[in-house]
Amino acid sequence: MSDLPALWQQHTDHEFVTRDTEATLATMVDDAYVNHVPVMTGGRGKEALRAFYSRDFIPRMPPDTTLVPVSRTVGENQLVDEMIFCFTHTEEMPWMLPGVPPTNRSVKVPLVVIVKFRDGKLAHEHIYWDQASVLKQIGLLTDPSLPVFGVETAEKVIAG
């Protein structure tokens, strides 16, 4: 069995630290796919993922983005990470907030990534977060009668 956490760390380092599209893609199988479930962004296959990573994801990540680990579950060929995704909305983020201009507001949202591995590489990423919480934190969801919370969701996950 491969060291799934090490492979996943290598992949995320290329996404968030070196910000290198080709190195990111090298960690993935040819028919890999990424699905950001709340907004249906991502891609299937290396060509679609190359366009996605190089245009919509890596260069559109706010500079203060941080990932705060909460929990990790590792199986035989799958890994699940729960984290708090933190950023200031200083630029348009087509992968998370398509078509929404920057609001300069801070966001902290619980995020879950389910990563499947095949042949020593990433085969898919299913990524989930509460889009209503993000929209509330950037000021686009303002109706107080809605059962939607903002940063409180992340604070409760951290507090346990």
C-alpha positions as CSV (number, residue, x, y, z in Angstrom):
1,M,0.0,0.0,0.0
2,S,1.3,3.5,-0.9
3,D,1.7,6.2,1.7
4,L,-1.6,8.0,0.9
5,P,-1.1,10.9,3.3
6,A,2.3,11.6,1.8
7,L,0.9,11.5,-1.8
8,W,-1.9,13.8,-0.7
9,Q,0.5,16.2,1.0
10,Q,2.7,16.3,-2.2
11,H,-0.4,17.2,-4.2
12,T,-1.6,19.9,-1.9
13,D,1.9,21.4,-1.6
14,H,1.9,21.8,-5.4
15,E,-1.5,23.4,-5.3
16,F,-1.0,25.8,-2.4
17,V,2.8,26.2,-1.8
18,T,4.7,25.9,-5.1
19,R,1.5,26.7,-7.1
20,D,2.7,24.5,-9.9
21,T,0.1,23.2,-12.3
22,E,2.3,20.6,-14.0
23,A,3.6,19.2,-10.7
24,T,0.0,19.0,-9.4
25,L,-1.1,17.1,-12.4
26,A,1.9,14.7,-12.1
27,T,0.4,13.4,-8.8
28,M,-2.8,12.4,-10.7
29,V,-3.8,9.5,-12.9
30,D,-4.6,10.4,-16.6
31,D,-8.4,10.1,-16.1
32,A,-8.5,11.8,-12.7
33,Y,-11.3,14.2,-11.8
34,V,-12.0,17.0,-9.3
35,N,-15.5,17.9,-8.3
36,H,-16.2,20.9,-6.1
37,V,-19.7,19.6,-5.3
38,P,-21.4,22.9,-4.1
39,V,-20.6,24.7,-7.3
40,M,-19.8,21.9,-9.7
41,T,-16.4,23.2,-10.7
42,G,-13.3,21.1,-11.4
43,G,-12.6,18.9,-14.4
44,R,-12.2,15.4,-15.7
45,G,-9.0,14.2,-17.4
46,K,-5.6,15.9,-17.4
47,E,-6.4,18.4,-20.2
48,A,-9.5,19.7,-18.4
49,L,-7.7,19.7,-15.1
50,R,-4.7,21.5,-16.6
51,A,-7.1,24.3,-17.8
52,F,-8.9,24.3,-14.4
53,Y,-5.7,24.4,-12.3
54,S,-3.9,26.9,-14.4
55,R,-6.8,29.3,-15.0
56,D,-9.4,29.0,-12.2
57,F,-7.7,27.5,-9.2
58,I,-4.0,28.0,-8.5
59,P,-3.7,31.6,-9.7
60,R,-7.0,32.6,-8.2
61,M,-6.2,31.5,-4.6
62,P,-6.2,34.4,-2.2
63,P,-2.6,34.9,-0.8
64,D,-3.7,34.5,2.8
65,T,-5.4,31.1,2.2
66,T,-4.8,28.7,5.0
67,L,-6.0,25.1,5.7
68,V,-6.5,24.2,9.3
69,P,-6.6,20.4,9.7
70,V,-9.4,19.0,11.9
71,S,-9.4,15.2,11.2
72,R,-8.2,12.6,8.8
73,T,-9.4,9.1,8.0
74,V,-7.2,6.9,5.9
75,G,-8.4,3.7,4.2
76,E,-6.8,1.2,1.9
77,N,-7.2,3.4,-1.2
78,Q,-9.0,6.5,0.1
79,L,-8.4,9.4,2.4
80,V,-10.8,11.9,3.9
81,D,-9.7,15.2,5.3
82,E,-11.8,17.5,7.3
83,M,-10.4,21.0,7.6
84,I,-11.2,24.7,8.0
85,F,-10.6,26.6,4.8
86,C,-9.7,30.2,5.6
87,F,-9.2,33.2,3.2
88,T,-9.9,36.8,2.6
89,H,-12.0,37.2,-0.6
90,T,-9.6,39.7,-2.3
91,E,-10.0,38.4,-5.8
92,E,-12.6,36.5,-7.9
93,M,-12.4,32.8,-7.2
94,P,-14.0,31.0,-10.2
95,W,-13.6,27.6,-8.5
96,M,-15.6,28.5,-5.3
97,L,-17.4,31.7,-6.0
98,P,-17.9,31.8,-9.8
99,G,-18.9,35.3,-11.1
100,V,-18.7,36.9,-7.6
101,P,-16.4,40.0,-7.5
102,P,-14.1,40.3,-4.5
103,T,-15.8,41.5,-1.3
104,N,-12.6,41.8,0.9
105,R,-14.4,39.8,3.6
106,S,-12.8,37.0,5.7
107,V,-14.2,33.5,5.3
108,K,-13.7,30.4,7.5
109,V,-15.7,27.4,6.4
110,P,-15.5,23.7,7.2
111,L,-14.5,21.7,4.1
112,V,-14.3,18.0,3.5
113,V,-12.2,16.3,0.8
114,I,-12.6,12.7,-0.2
115,V,-9.6,11.6,-2.2
116,K,-9.5,8.2,-4.0
117,F,-6.1,6.8,-5.1
118,R,-5.2,4.4,-7.9
119,D,-1.8,3.1,-9.1
120,G,0.0,5.4,-6.6
121,K,-1.7,8.6,-7.7
122,L,-4.8,10.6,-7.1
123,A,-7.8,9.3,-9.0
124,H,-10.5,11.8,-7.8
125,E,-11.2,14.5,-5.3
126,H,-14.8,15.1,-4.1
127,I,-14.8,18.4,-2.2
128,Y,-17.7,19.6,0.0
129,W,-18.4,22.8,1.9
130,D,-21.4,24.8,3.0
131,Q,-21.9,27.3,0.2
132,A,-24.6,29.2,2.2
133,S,-22.1,29.8,5.0
134,V,-19.6,31.2,2.5
135,L,-22.3,33.4,0.9
136,K,-23.3,34.7,4.3
137,Q,-19.7,35.5,5.3
138,I,-19.1,37.5,2.1
139,G,-22.4,39.4,2.5
140,L,-24.5,37.9,-0.3
141,L,-26.9,36.0,1.9
142,T,-28.4,38.5,4.4
143,D,-31.9,37.3,5.2
144,P,-31.8,36.8,9.0
145,S,-34.9,34.5,8.8
146,L,-32.9,31.8,6.9
147,P,-31.4,29.0,8.9
148,V,-27.9,29.8,7.8
149,F,-24.8,30.5,9.8
150,G,-21.4,32.0,8.9
151,V,-18.1,31.7,10.7
152,E,-19.9,30.1,13.6
153,T,-19.9,26.8,11.7
154,A,-16.1,26.7,11.5
155,E,-15.7,27.8,15.2
156,K,-18.0,25.0,16.3
157,V,-16.1,22.4,14.3
158,I,-12.8,23.5,15.9
159,A,-14.3,23.7,19.4
160,G,-15.7,20.2,19.1
